[in-house]
Amino acid sequence: MKNSFDIVIIGSGVVGSSIAYHLSESQTKNVLVIDKGFPLSGTSGSTQAWVWVHNKRPSSYAELSMFSAELYPFLERKIGDFEYKRTGGIAPFFSETDRSRALKLAEEQAKVGIDIEVLNRDELLAKEPALSPKIIGATYSKIDGNVNPFRLVELYIKAARKNNVQFTFYNPVLDIKKRNGMFEIITKKETYKAEKIVLAAGPWTKELGKLLNVDIPVDQVRGQIIVTEPLAPLLSNTIGGMRQADNGEVLIGYSKEEVGYDRRTTLDVIQETARMAIDYVPALAKANVVRCFSGIRVIPKDGLPILGELPSLKNAYLAVMHSGVTLSPLVGTVMSELLLDAEPSIDLHRYSLERFNK
């Protein structure tokens, strides 16, 4: 492996590997991807992997997510089967107050082209008979779904490698310096030089920013997930809080804890998650749990993605966000356009790091 590259991407998760793949389509740049661990050892390998759109706020963020979801079928034709399924998405509610909010959501999202139905109890149970009759309604959209994140990242990397992108794993970045217009990325194994760098390391992006004297305003938020034994077909849609995988396992979880980078599971949250699952789907009370795991979300302070060139450092770029799975195809596309000095397909101004300095 030579040590000088046009572009170095730090992070090989669903965001970093997408950027690498989309860059590689042009086959005009020498690209290296560096990861402190191995693919899927971070957030991308510890997720329910929803492609979730319909109830994201504000509407501009939902629209961004919709644009990305629409790219998934085309992406699958290009890189292979990663088990993308547009199942439809359901977000249940239990009160009339929530129904009023749901109607307002549907009205707002319609303005950006997202079609949401507000279902009553009978309409909901017709779509998902296993849901509890205590649920009085739900929002529903056809656009939501899920993927297999392991297959997705694997195929991104395979396709990028086919286009001559190089990868180095188990190789933490120790320091980054800029000298004579070039970045020096000092790692455990080697020192690399690059004209441009991209910070796409998920929960570790904030630490990388410190190496460049840049504050990246993100929080690490833990989510804990229960996985059941394989069950007979029970859920056909992706539900806000759970989904059923192809092998019959049901993945359940929606907890949010600001505990730093702590991937332990805790009995109290797992019990609370189990109660939520039974409230939604009473039949799950009889299901055996085969494992529990947790993942760390990286959530910018205002909840929206941070994308684009660092305002204070030319040729240094940032791609950090929650919902990396949902946004992966679009982020890979627009970041590669930026890195190739092309006009991005969408206006990224509102997602710049600079917004936090106003």
QUIGIMO-V882315 format. One record per pair of residues at least 24 apart in sequence whose C-alpha atoms are under 7 Angstrom apart, sorted by sequence separation. I is the first residue (numbers start at 1). J is the second residue. D is the distance in Angstrom with one decimal. If there is no record, write none. Layout:
# QUIGIMO-V882315
[[I | J | D] [I | J | D]]
This chain:
# QUIGIMO-V882315
[[6 | 30 | 5.2] [7 | 31 | 4.9] [8 | 32 | 4.8] [9 | 33 | 4.7] [10 | 34 | 4.9] [11 | 35 | 5.0] [116 | 140 | 5.6] [117 | 141 | 6.4] [227 | 251 | 4.7] [298 | 322 | 5.5] [5 | 30 | 5.3] [6 | 31 | 6.1] [7 | 32 | 6.5] [8 | 33 | 5.8] [9 | 34 | 6.3] [10 | 35 | 6.1] [116 | 141 | 4.9] [226 | 251 | 5.8] [227 | 252 | 6.5] [252 | 277 | 6.8] [297 | 322 | 6.1] [5 | 31 | 5.9] [13 | 39 | 6.0] [115 | 141 | 6.2] [225 | 251 | 6.6] [226 | 252 | 5.1] [5 | 32 | 6.8] [12 | 39 | 5.8] [13 | 40 | 6.0] [225 | 252 | 5.4] [226 | 253 | 6.4] [225 | 253 | 4.5] [265 | 293 | 6.2] [224 | 253 | 6.0] [265 | 294 | 6.1] [14 | 44 | 5.9] [264 | 294 | 6.6] [13 | 44 | 5.6] [223 | 254 | 6.4] [224 | 255 | 6.0] [263 | 294 | 5.4] [223 | 255 | 4.9] [263 | 295 | 6.1] [223 | 256 | 5.2] [263 | 296 | 7.0] [222 | 256 | 5.6] [223 | 257 | 6.7] [176 | 211 | 5.9] [221 | 256 | 5.9] [222 | 257 | 5.0] [261 | 296 | 6.7] [175 | 211 | 5.9] [176 | 212 | 6.6] [221 | 257 | 5.3] [222 | 258 | 6.3] [102 | 139 | 6.4] [221 | 258 | 4.7] [222 | 259 | 6.7] [220 | 258 | 6.2] [221 | 259 | 6.6] [221 | 260 | 6.8] [94 | 134 | 7.0] [220 | 260 | 5.3] [94 | 135 | 5.0] [95 | 136 | 6.8] [220 | 261 | 6.4] [224 | 265 | 6.3] [307 | 348 | 6.9] [93 | 135 | 6.0] [94 | 136 | 5.3] [92 | 135 | 6.6] [93 | 136 | 6.3] [94 | 137 | 6.9] [310 | 353 | 6.7] [311 | 354 | 6.3] [93 | 137 | 5.6] [307 | 351 | 5.5] [308 | 352 | 5.9] [92 | 137 | 5.9] [93 | 138 | 5.4] [306 | 351 | 5.0] [307 | 352 | 5.5] [92 | 138 | 4.0] [224 | 270 | 7.0] [305 | 351 | 5.9] [306 | 352 | 5.6] [91 | 138 | 5.3] [92 | 139 | 6.5] [306 | 353 | 5.8] [90 | 138 | 6.3] [91 | 139 | 5.3] [59 | 108 | 6.7] [63 | 112 | 6.1] [90 | 139 | 5.7] [91 | 140 | 6.6] [59 | 109 | 5.7] [90 | 140 | 4.7] [89 | 140 | 5.6] [90 | 141 | 6.9] [89 | 141 | 5.4] [59 | 112 | 6.8] [88 | 141 | 5.6] [89 | 142 | 6.4] [88 | 142 | 4.1] [87 | 142 | 7.0] [88 | 143 | 5.6] [89 | 144 | 4.7] [88 | 144 | 4.7] [89 | 145 | 6.4] [86 | 143 | 6.2] [87 | 144 | 6.3] [88 | 145 | 5.6] [86 | 144 | 5.8] [87 | 145 | 4.8] [229 | 287 | 6.8] [86 | 145 | 4.2] [228 | 287 | 6.4] [229 | 288 | 5.6] [54 | 114 | 6.8] [85 | 145 | 5.5] [86 | 146 | 6.7] [228 | 288 | 5.7] [229 | 289 | 5.9] [85 | 146 | 5.6] [228 | 289 | 4.3] [229 | 290 | 5.6] [54 | 116 | 7.0] [84 | 146 | 5.9] [85 | 147 | 6.3] [227 | 289 | 5.9] [228 | 290 | 5.4] [84 | 147 | 4.3] [226 | 289 | 6.9] [227 | 290 | 6.0] [83 | 147 | 5.3] [84 | 148 | 6.9] [227 | 291 | 5.4] [82 | 147 | 6.4] [83 | 148 | 5.5] [226 | 291 | 6.3] [227 | 292 | 6.0] [82 | 148 | 5.7] [226 | 292 | 4.6] [225 | 292 | 5.6] [226 | 293 | 6.8] [225 | 293 | 5.4] [82 | 151 | 4.9] [224 | 293 | 5.9] [225 | 294 | 5.8] [82 | 152 | 5.1] [224 | 294 | 4.2] [223 | 294 | 5.4] [224 | 295 | 6.6] [222 | 294 | 6.6] [223 | 295 | 5.4] [222 | 295 | 5.7] [223 | 296 | 6.3] [222 | 296 | 4.5] [80 | 155 | 6.8] [221 | 296 | 5.4] [222 | 297 | 6.1] [79 | 155 | 6.1] [220 | 296 | 6.0] [221 | 297 | 5.0] [79 | 156 | 6.9] [220 | 297 | 5.7] [221 | 298 | 6.3] [220 | 298 | 4.9] [219 | 298 | 5.7] [220 | 299 | 6.5] [79 | 159 | 6.3] [218 | 298 | 6.3] [219 | 299 | 5.2] [218 | 299 | 5.3] [219 | 300 | 6.2] [218 | 300 | 4.0] [219 | 301 | 6.8] [217 | 300 | 5.8] [218 | 301 | 5.5] [217 | 301 | 5.8] [54 | 141 | 6.2] [54 | 144 | 7.0] [53 | 144 | 5.9] [52 | 144 | 5.0] [51 | 144 | 5.7] [52 | 145 | 6.4] [145 | 238 | 5.9] [203 | 296 | 7.0] [51 | 145 | 5.0] [50 | 145 | 5.9] [51 | 146 | 4.8] [203 | 298 | 5.2] [50 | 146 | 4.2] [202 | 298 | 6.0] [49 | 146 | 5.7] [50 | 147 | 6.6] [49 | 147 | 5.8] [49 | 148 | 6.7] [49 | 149 | 6.0] [45 | 149 | 6.7] [130 | 234 | 6.4] [44 | 149 | 6.6] [45 | 150 | 6.6] [128 | 235 | 6.5] [40 | 150 | 7.0] [197 | 315 | 6.6] [198 | 316 | 6.0] [199 | 317 | 6.2] [200 | 318 | 6.3] [202 | 320 | 6.0] [196 | 315 | 4.8] [197 | 316 | 5.0] [198 | 317 | 4.6] [199 | 318 | 4.9] [200 | 319 | 5.1] [196 | 316 | 5.8] [197 | 317 | 6.1] [198 | 318 | 5.6] [199 | 319 | 6.2] [200 | 320 | 5.9] [38 | 169 | 5.4] [37 | 169 | 5.7] [38 | 170 | 6.1] [32 | 165 | 6.0] [33 | 166 | 6.3] [34 | 167 | 6.0] [35 | 168 | 6.4] [36 | 169 | 6.1] [37 | 170 | 4.2] [31 | 165 | 5.2] [32 | 166 | 4.8] [33 | 167 | 4.7] [34 | 168 | 5.1] [35 | 169 | 4.9] [36 | 170 | 4.8] [37 | 171 | 6.6] [21 | 156 | 5.8] [30 | 165 | 6.8] [31 | 166 | 6.3] [32 | 167 | 5.7] [33 | 168 | 6.3] [34 | 169 | 6.1] [35 | 170 | 6.2] [36 | 171 | 4.5] [17 | 153 | 6.6] [21 | 157 | 6.9] [24 | 160 | 5.8] [27 | 163 | 6.5] [35 | 171 | 5.8] [36 | 172 | 3.9] [34 | 171 | 6.7] [35 | 172 | 6.4] [36 | 173 | 6.8] [18 | 156 | 6.1] [21 | 159 | 6.4] [25 | 163 | 7.0] [14 | 153 | 5.6] [17 | 156 | 5.8] [21 | 160 | 4.4] [24 | 163 | 5.6] [13 | 153 | 6.7] [17 | 157 | 6.0] [20 | 160 | 6.3] [24 | 165 | 6.6] [90 | 237 | 6.8] [132 | 279 | 6.7] [89 | 237 | 5.7] [90 | 238 | 6.3] [91 | 239 | 6.0] [132 | 280 | 5.4] [87 | 236 | 6.7] [88 | 237 | 5.2] [89 | 238 | 4.8] [90 | 239 | 4.8] [91 | 240 | 4.8] [131 | 280 | 5.6] [132 | 281 | 5.5] [87 | 237 | 5.0] [88 | 238 | 6.2] [89 | 239 | 5.7] [90 | 240 | 6.1] [131 | 281 | 4.7] [132 | 282 | 6.2] [87 | 238 | 6.2] [130 | 281 | 5.8] [16 | 200 | 5.3] [15 | 200 | 6.5] [8 | 194 | 6.0] [7 | 194 | 5.5] [3 | 191 | 7.0] [4 | 192 | 5.9] [5 | 193 | 6.1] [6 | 194 | 5.3] [7 | 195 | 6.0] [8 | 196 | 6.4] [9 | 197 | 5.7] [10 | 198 | 6.1] [3 | 192 | 4.7] [4 | 193 | 4.6] [5 | 194 | 4.8] [6 | 195 | 5.1] [7 | 196 | 4.8] [8 | 197 | 4.8] [9 | 198 | 4.6] [10 | 199 | 5.3] [11 | 200 | 5.0] [3 | 193 | 6.1] [4 | 194 | 5.9] [5 | 195 | 6.9] [6 | 196 | 6.3] [7 | 197 | 5.6] [8 | 198 | 6.3] [9 | 199 | 6.3] [10 | 200 | 5.6] [11 | 201 | 4.1] [9 | 200 | 6.8] [10 | 201 | 5.9] [48 | 251 | 6.7] [46 | 294 | 6.5] [47 | 295 | 6.4] [46 | 295 | 4.8] [43 | 295 | 5.7] [43 | 296 | 5.7] [43 | 297 | 6.4] [69 | 326 | 6.5] [72 | 329 | 6.7] [68 | 326 | 6.7] [71 | 329 | 6.2] [68 | 327 | 5.4] [65 | 326 | 6.4] [68 | 329 | 5.7] [65 | 327 | 5.9] [68 | 330 | 4.7] [51 | 325 | 6.5] [52 | 326 | 6.1] [50 | 325 | 7.0] [51 | 326 | 4.4] [49 | 325 | 6.0] [50 | 326 | 6.7] [15 | 324 | 6.1] [14 | 324 | 6.5] [18 | 328 | 6.2] [22 | 332 | 5.7] [14 | 325 | 6.3] [18 | 329 | 6.6] [22 | 333 | 5.9] [15 | 328 | 5.4] [19 | 332 | 4.0] [23 | 336 | 5.0] [14 | 328 | 6.3] [18 | 332 | 4.8] [19 | 333 | 6.9] [22 | 336 | 6.0] [19 | 335 | 6.4] [15 | 332 | 6.8] [19 | 336 | 6.0]]
